[in-house]
Amino acid sequence: MAVSMGLRQCFGLFLDPVVADLGTSAGSFGFAVALHNLVWGLSQPFVGALGDRYGPRPVLLSCGALYALGLLTFAASRTAWIGLDLGIGVLTGLGIAGTGFGVLLGAVSRAAPPERRSVVVGLVSGAGSAGVLAIAPLGEALTAAFGWRAAAFAFAALCILMAMMSAAIGRQPLRVDVSPVRDGRSGVRAAMAHPGFVAMSVAFFACGFQLMFVTTHLPRFLGLCGQPSALAAQALAVIGICNAFGSYAFGRLGQRYSPKRLLAGIYAIRTSAIIAYLAVPVSAETSLVFAAVMGATWLGVVPLVSALIVRLFGLAQFNTLFGLAFLVHQLGGFAGAWMGGVVLDATGRYDAAWWSLIGIGVIAALLQWPMDDQPRPHGHAATALP
């Protein structure tokens, strides 16, 4: 999780050197990262269903290989659409669908005892940003010393090691009969008919919209504000540090308090942080404080969304249903990453993009707070509650 998620959170470090080297635009780079999110989201329910059926190991191995191939294509290509759209967009998008949240959290949720499930999922989610602590400075240093292609090749090597490590994860899926929803189609129908699941997923769209904009465009924004390039890597590292603690903390809080209310609080805190960041002059200090607040709430949503899915539908089709919710999140990520590049190309500034993040964050908090989090009689999952 640390390597898989850490690599993708560093894509923004390549924006300026790739645009200069390949003669492309910020909008084209933003579209590639947006396509990565879209492919990830569209494939996640199907990859998750494979994990439900065959277990995590074969999915992790095959998708890890696709992830590495995408980074190698990006590093070696001399053509923007091959390196960006095919390499970053399609191949790494397919790769992370099988090496990120959907499959790994399903394996962890099944293996963890109910009374510890939310905490353990929070720990694994936190690892999703912990990897950026090492990967962001490594990428920035390699780019400065040897160029962006050397950094991309190093990322591909890390990805190959990640795929090799996944062989240690269990092969067979655990048979967990905690819900009458026992096949993917009935699980999807039950989820789409539940107003709470729909509201949670729409709010999850806003999460992806905000976070992928920050990941993709914060380095360029800081450059436009006259800040040194090293500050972007430092900000990403701070996000990683704070996320590791934040994910664990929200996992623990999800054991004691309402996950839906905690989710609403996360969306409200993020949006307030954006407003405060725009209200003061941009500096190294304010940028790192902003990164710390965003990091503390970064992946804290994941154990809470996972807890709500288990509450509503049980564990039998967890990978598939998490993948369905995550598809909506990734549609938001697609929109946020692409929108930032389009706004920058059109206006030369990010002002309109930041205000879009504020508006959608307010909507998410208002949707999430009153969410219906009660299981329906035909999909009762009370025995699966943490």
ZITA-V308811 format. One record per backbone hydrogen bond with DSSP energy under -0.5 kcal/mol. NH is the residue of the N-H (numbers start at 0). CO is the residue of the C=O. E is the energy in kcal/mol with one decimal. If there is no record, write none. Layout:
# ZITA-V308811
nh:NH co:CO e:E
nh:NH co:CO e:E
This chain:
# ZITA-V308811
nh:4 co:0 e:-2.4
nh:5 co:0 e:-0.5
nh:5 co:1 e:-1.4
nh:6 co:2 e:-2.3
nh:7 co:3 e:-1.1
nh:8 co:4 e:-1.6
nh:9 co:6 e:-1.5
nh:10 co:7 e:-1.3
nh:12 co:9 e:-1.5
nh:13 co:10 e:-2.0
nh:14 co:11 e:-1.2
nh:17 co:13 e:-2.4
nh:18 co:14 e:-2.4
nh:19 co:15 e:-2.2
nh:20 co:16 e:-2.3
nh:21 co:17 e:-2.9
nh:22 co:18 e:-0.9
nh:23 co:18 e:-0.7
nh:28 co:24 e:-2.0
nh:29 co:25 e:-2.9
nh:30 co:26 e:-2.2
nh:31 co:27 e:-1.9
nh:32 co:28 e:-2.1
nh:33 co:29 e:-2.4
nh:34 co:30 e:-3.0
nh:35 co:31 e:-2.2
nh:36 co:32 e:-1.9
nh:37 co:33 e:-2.3
nh:38 co:34 e:-3.2
nh:39 co:35 e:-2.3
nh:40 co:36 e:-2.6
nh:41 co:37 e:-3.0
nh:42 co:38 e:-2.2
nh:43 co:39 e:-1.5
nh:44 co:40 e:-0.7
nh:46 co:42 e:-2.9
nh:47 co:43 e:-3.1
nh:48 co:44 e:-1.9
nh:49 co:45 e:-1.8
nh:50 co:46 e:-2.0
nh:51 co:47 e:-2.3
nh:52 co:48 e:-1.8
nh:53 co:49 e:-3.4
nh:54 co:50 e:-1.5
nh:56 co:169 e:-1.2
nh:58 co:54 e:-0.6
nh:59 co:55 e:-2.8
nh:60 co:56 e:-2.5
nh:61 co:57 e:-2.1
nh:62 co:58 e:-2.4
nh:63 co:59 e:-2.1
nh:64 co:60 e:-1.6
nh:65 co:61 e:-1.6
nh:66 co:62 e:-2.3
nh:67 co:63 e:-2.2
nh:68 co:64 e:-2.2
nh:69 co:65 e:-2.2
nh:70 co:66 e:-1.9
nh:71 co:67 e:-2.3
nh:72 co:68 e:-2.4
nh:73 co:69 e:-2.1
nh:74 co:70 e:-2.5
nh:75 co:71 e:-2.1
nh:76 co:72 e:-1.7
nh:82 co:78 e:-2.5
nh:83 co:79 e:-3.0
nh:84 co:79 e:-0.7
nh:85 co:80 e:-1.9
nh:86 co:81 e:-2.3
nh:87 co:82 e:-1.4
nh:88 co:83 e:-2.8
nh:89 co:84 e:-1.7
nh:90 co:85 e:-2.7
nh:91 co:86 e:-1.8
nh:93 co:89 e:-2.4
nh:94 co:90 e:-2.3
nh:95 co:91 e:-2.6
nh:96 co:92 e:-1.1
nh:97 co:93 e:-0.7
nh:97 co:94 e:-0.9
nh:98 co:94 e:-0.7
nh:99 co:95 e:-1.5
nh:103 co:99 e:-1.6
nh:104 co:100 e:-2.8
nh:105 co:101 e:-0.9
nh:106 co:102 e:-1.9
nh:107 co:103 e:-2.4
nh:108 co:104 e:-2.8
nh:109 co:105 e:-1.9
nh:110 co:106 e:-1.7
nh:111 co:107 e:-2.4
nh:115 co:112 e:-2.0
nh:116 co:112 e:-0.9
nh:116 co:113 e:-0.7
nh:119 co:115 e:-2.5
nh:120 co:116 e:-2.7
nh:121 co:117 e:-1.9
nh:122 co:118 e:-2.1
nh:123 co:119 e:-2.3
nh:124 co:120 e:-2.6
nh:125 co:121 e:-2.3
nh:126 co:122 e:-1.5
nh:127 co:123 e:-0.7
nh:127 co:124 e:-1.3
nh:128 co:125 e:-1.5
nh:129 co:125 e:-1.4
nh:130 co:126 e:-1.2
nh:131 co:128 e:-1.1
nh:132 co:129 e:-1.6
nh:133 co:130 e:-1.0
nh:134 co:130 e:-2.3
nh:135 co:131 e:-2.0
nh:137 co:133 e:-1.8
nh:138 co:134 e:-2.8
nh:139 co:135 e:-2.3
nh:140 co:136 e:-2.6
nh:141 co:137 e:-2.6
nh:142 co:138 e:-2.2
nh:143 co:139 e:-2.2
nh:144 co:140 e:-2.1
nh:145 co:141 e:-3.2
nh:146 co:141 e:-0.9
nh:146 co:142 e:-1.1
nh:150 co:146 e:-1.4
nh:151 co:147 e:-2.3
nh:152 co:148 e:-2.5
nh:153 co:149 e:-2.2
nh:154 co:150 e:-2.1
nh:155 co:151 e:-2.0
nh:156 co:152 e:-2.0
nh:157 co:153 e:-2.0
nh:158 co:154 e:-2.0
nh:159 co:155 e:-2.0
nh:160 co:156 e:-2.0
nh:161 co:157 e:-2.1
nh:162 co:158 e:-2.1
nh:163 co:159 e:-1.9
nh:164 co:160 e:-2.2
nh:165 co:161 e:-1.4
nh:166 co:163 e:-1.3
nh:167 co:164 e:-2.0
nh:168 co:165 e:-1.6
nh:175 co:173 e:-0.9
nh:176 co:174 e:-0.6
nh:177 co:175 e:-0.9
nh:181 co:179 e:-1.2
nh:186 co:182 e:-2.2
nh:187 co:183 e:-2.5
nh:188 co:184 e:-2.3
nh:189 co:185 e:-2.5
nh:190 co:186 e:-2.3
nh:191 co:187 e:-2.7
nh:192 co:188 e:-1.3
nh:193 co:190 e:-1.3
nh:194 co:192 e:-0.7
nh:197 co:193 e:-2.0
nh:198 co:194 e:-2.5
nh:199 co:195 e:-2.6
nh:200 co:196 e:-2.3
nh:201 co:197 e:-2.3
nh:202 co:198 e:-2.2
nh:203 co:199 e:-1.9
nh:204 co:200 e:-1.2
nh:205 co:201 e:-1.0
nh:206 co:202 e:-1.3
nh:207 co:203 e:-2.0
nh:208 co:204 e:-2.3
nh:209 co:205 e:-2.5
nh:210 co:206 e:-2.4
nh:211 co:207 e:-2.3
nh:212 co:208 e:-1.1
nh:213 co:209 e:-2.0
nh:214 co:210 e:-2.8
nh:215 co:211 e:-2.2
nh:216 co:212 e:-2.9
nh:217 co:213 e:-2.0
nh:220 co:216 e:-2.7
nh:221 co:217 e:-2.6
nh:222 co:218 e:-1.7
nh:223 co:219 e:-2.3
nh:224 co:220 e:-1.4
nh:225 co:222 e:-1.6
nh:226 co:221 e:-2.7
nh:230 co:227 e:-1.3
nh:231 co:227 e:-0.5
nh:231 co:228 e:-0.9
nh:232 co:228 e:-1.0
nh:233 co:229 e:-2.1
nh:234 co:230 e:-2.7
nh:235 co:231 e:-2.3
nh:236 co:232 e:-2.1
nh:237 co:233 e:-2.4
nh:238 co:234 e:-2.4
nh:239 co:235 e:-2.0
nh:240 co:236 e:-2.5
nh:241 co:237 e:-2.7
nh:242 co:238 e:-2.3
nh:243 co:239 e:-1.9
nh:244 co:240 e:-1.4
nh:245 co:241 e:-3.0
nh:246 co:242 e:-3.1
nh:247 co:243 e:-1.2
nh:248 co:244 e:-2.7
nh:249 co:245 e:-2.8
nh:250 co:246 e:-1.8
nh:251 co:247 e:-2.2
nh:252 co:248 e:-2.6
nh:253 co:249 e:-2.2
nh:254 co:250 e:-0.5
nh:254 co:251 e:-1.1
nh:255 co:251 e:-0.6
nh:255 co:252 e:-1.1
nh:256 co:252 e:-3.1
nh:261 co:257 e:-2.1
nh:262 co:258 e:-2.3
nh:263 co:259 e:-2.0
nh:264 co:260 e:-2.2
nh:265 co:261 e:-2.2
nh:266 co:262 e:-2.2
nh:267 co:263 e:-2.1
nh:268 co:264 e:-2.6
nh:269 co:265 e:-2.5
nh:270 co:266 e:-2.0
nh:271 co:267 e:-2.3
nh:272 co:268 e:-2.3
nh:273 co:269 e:-2.0
nh:274 co:270 e:-2.0
nh:275 co:271 e:-2.5
nh:276 co:272 e:-2.4
nh:277 co:273 e:-2.0
nh:278 co:274 e:-1.1
nh:279 co:275 e:-0.7
nh:279 co:276 e:-0.6
nh:286 co:282 e:-2.2
nh:287 co:283 e:-2.0
nh:288 co:284 e:-2.1
nh:289 co:285 e:-2.5
nh:290 co:286 e:-2.4
nh:291 co:287 e:-2.1
nh:292 co:288 e:-2.2
nh:293 co:289 e:-2.6
nh:294 co:290 e:-2.7
nh:295 co:291 e:-2.2
nh:296 co:292 e:-0.9
nh:296 co:293 e:-0.6
nh:297 co:294 e:-1.2
nh:301 co:298 e:-1.3
nh:302 co:298 e:-0.6
nh:303 co:299 e:-0.8
nh:304 co:300 e:-3.0
nh:305 co:301 e:-2.7
nh:306 co:302 e:-2.1
nh:307 co:303 e:-2.0
nh:308 co:304 e:-2.2
nh:309 co:305 e:-2.3
nh:310 co:306 e:-2.3
nh:311 co:307 e:-2.4
nh:312 co:308 e:-2.8
nh:313 co:309 e:-1.9
nh:317 co:314 e:-1.7
nh:320 co:316 e:-2.4
nh:321 co:317 e:-3.1
nh:322 co:318 e:-2.1
nh:323 co:319 e:-1.7
nh:324 co:320 e:-2.2
nh:325 co:321 e:-2.8
nh:326 co:322 e:-1.7
nh:327 co:323 e:-1.1
nh:328 co:324 e:-1.7
nh:329 co:325 e:-2.6
nh:330 co:326 e:-1.9
nh:331 co:327 e:-1.8
nh:332 co:328 e:-2.0
nh:333 co:329 e:-2.8
nh:334 co:330 e:-2.2
nh:335 co:331 e:-2.8
nh:336 co:332 e:-2.5
nh:337 co:333 e:-2.2
nh:338 co:334 e:-2.6
nh:339 co:335 e:-1.8
nh:340 co:336 e:-1.3
nh:341 co:337 e:-2.4
nh:342 co:338 e:-2.8
nh:343 co:339 e:-2.1
nh:344 co:340 e:-2.5
nh:345 co:341 e:-2.2
nh:346 co:342 e:-2.5
nh:347 co:343 e:-2.5
nh:348 co:342 e:-0.5
nh:353 co:349 e:-2.4
nh:354 co:350 e:-2.0
nh:355 co:351 e:-1.6
nh:356 co:352 e:-1.8
nh:357 co:353 e:-1.7
nh:358 co:354 e:-2.3
nh:359 co:355 e:-2.3
nh:360 co:356 e:-1.6
nh:361 co:357 e:-2.0
nh:362 co:358 e:-1.7
nh:363 co:359 e:-1.9
nh:364 co:360 e:-2.1
nh:365 co:361 e:-2.0
nh:366 co:362 e:-1.9
nh:367 co:363 e:-2.5
nh:368 co:364 e:-1.9
nh:369 co:365 e:-0.6
nh:370 co:367 e:-1.4
nh:372 co:370 e:-0.8
nh:378 co:375 e:-1.5
nh:379 co:376 e:-1.0
nh:383 co:380 e:-2.2
nh:384 co:381 e:-1.5
